[in-house]
Amino acid sequence: MEGNRSVLITGSSTGIGRASALRLDKAGFRVFAGVRKSSDGDALKNASSGRLIPVILDVTESESIAKAVTTVSKETNGELYGLMNNAGVPGGGPVELVPIPTIRNVFEVNVISVFAVTQAFLLCLEKAKDGSSIPDQHSD
């Protein structure tokens, strides 16, 4: 049954992330909606069934990701059925016109954060799959 399945969606404040969070909430999923501002979380919660849980999450900040893992784990017994890495920023243009800090931010949000958030939630995703966890990949 979908009602007991929890998902996290990053970048839920607007656009595809917001629409996906509201759609999955309506379908009975327990949605953890990653937002950077509490006002965005409040607006999203007000538009939902009441099950949706806004989570303050800046995908470029390790501490923010760790806090989100703690929040979601406490609410789900460490199990996460799905993860939608939706956070993203635009930043293209002619090479000679795009400032390097803009390009760094694009890579940080659109590429590196996908790995960082996925790695952080991997044990929760694996636990939801079969009730166990994957071995520690970092031990030597």
C-alpha positions in Angstrom: 0.0 0.0 0.0 1.4 3.4 -0.9 0.2 5.1 2.3 3.1 3.8 4.3 5.8 4.8 1.8 7.9 7.8 2.5 9.7 9.9 -0.2 12.0 12.9 -0.1 11.9 15.5 -2.9 14.6 18.2 -3.0 13.8 21.5 -4.6 10.1 21.4 -3.6 9.4 25.1 -3.3 8.3 25.6 -6.9 7.8 24.0 -10.3 8.3 20.3 -10.9 9.3 19.7 -7.3 6.2 21.4 -5.8 3.9 19.6 -8.3 5.5 16.3 -7.6 5.3 16.7 -3.8 1.6 17.6 -4.0 0.9 14.8 -6.5 2.6 12.1 -4.4 1.0 13.5 -1.2 -2.4 13.2 -2.9 -1.6 9.6 -3.9 -1.0 8.7 -0.3 2.7 8.9 0.0 4.3 10.5 3.0 6.3 13.3 1.4 9.3 15.0 2.9 9.5 18.2 0.8 13.0 19.8 0.7 12.8 23.6 0.8 15.3 26.3 1.7 12.9 28.7 3.4 10.3 27.9 6.0 7.8 30.2 4.3 8.0 27.9 1.2 7.4 24.9 3.4 4.4 26.5 5.1 2.9 27.3 1.7 3.4 23.8 0.5 2.0 22.2 3.7 -1.1 24.4 3.4 -1.7 23.2 -0.1 -1.2 19.5 0.9 -3.3 16.9 2.7 -1.6 17.6 5.9 0.7 14.5 5.7 3.4 16.4 3.8 6.4 17.4 5.9 8.5 20.3 4.8 12.2 19.8 5.5 14.7 22.7 5.4 17.3 21.5 3.0 20.1 23.3 1.2 21.5 20.6 -1.0 24.9 22.5 -1.2 25.4 22.3 2.6 26.7 19.1 4.2 25.2 20.1 7.6 21.8 20.8 6.1 21.8 17.4 4.4 22.8 15.7 7.6 20.0 17.4 9.5 17.5 16.3 6.8 18.7 12.7 7.1 18.2 12.9 10.9 14.7 14.4 10.5 13.6 11.9 7.9 15.1 8.9 9.7 13.4 9.8 13.0 10.0 10.0 11.2 10.4 6.9 9.1 12.4 4.5 11.3 15.3 5.0 9.0 13.5 3.9 5.8 13.0 5.9 2.7 11.1 4.5 -0.2 12.1 7.0 -2.8 14.3 10.0 -3.4 13.7 12.6 -6.1 16.8 14.8 -6.6 14.9 17.7 -8.1 16.8 20.8 -6.8 18.5 22.7 -9.7 19.6 26.1 -10.9 20.0 27.6 -14.4 23.3 29.1 -15.4 24.2 28.6 -19.0 25.3 31.1 -21.6 28.2 32.0 -23.8 31.5 30.9 -22.2 32.9 34.4 -22.3 29.9 35.8 -20.4 29.2 33.3 -17.6 31.1 34.2 -14.5 33.1 31.3 -13.0 31.2 31.5 -9.6 28.0 31.0 -11.5 29.3 27.9 -13.2 30.7 26.6 -9.9 27.2 27.0 -8.3 25.5 25.2 -11.3 27.8 22.3 -10.8 27.4 22.3 -7.0 23.6 22.3 -7.2 23.0 20.3 -10.3 25.7 17.7 -10.1 27.6 17.4 -6.9 24.5 17.8 -4.7 22.8 14.8 -6.4 25.7 12.6 -5.3 25.8 14.2 -1.8 22.1 13.8 -1.1 21.9 10.3 -2.6 24.9 9.1 -0.6 23.5 10.6 2.6 20.2 8.8 2.2 21.5 5.6 0.6 21.2 3.5 3.8 17.6 4.7 4.3 16.7 3.8 0.7 18.4 0.4 1.0 16.7 -0.4 4.3 13.2 0.4 2.8 14.0 -2.0 0.0 14.5 -5.1 2.0 14.8 -4.3 5.7 18.5 -4.4 5.8 21.3 -2.0 5.0 24.2 -2.1 2.6 27.7 -2.7 4.1 29.8 0.3 5.0 31.5 1.2 1.7 34.1 3.4 3.5 35.7 0.8 5.7 39.1 -0.5 4.7 
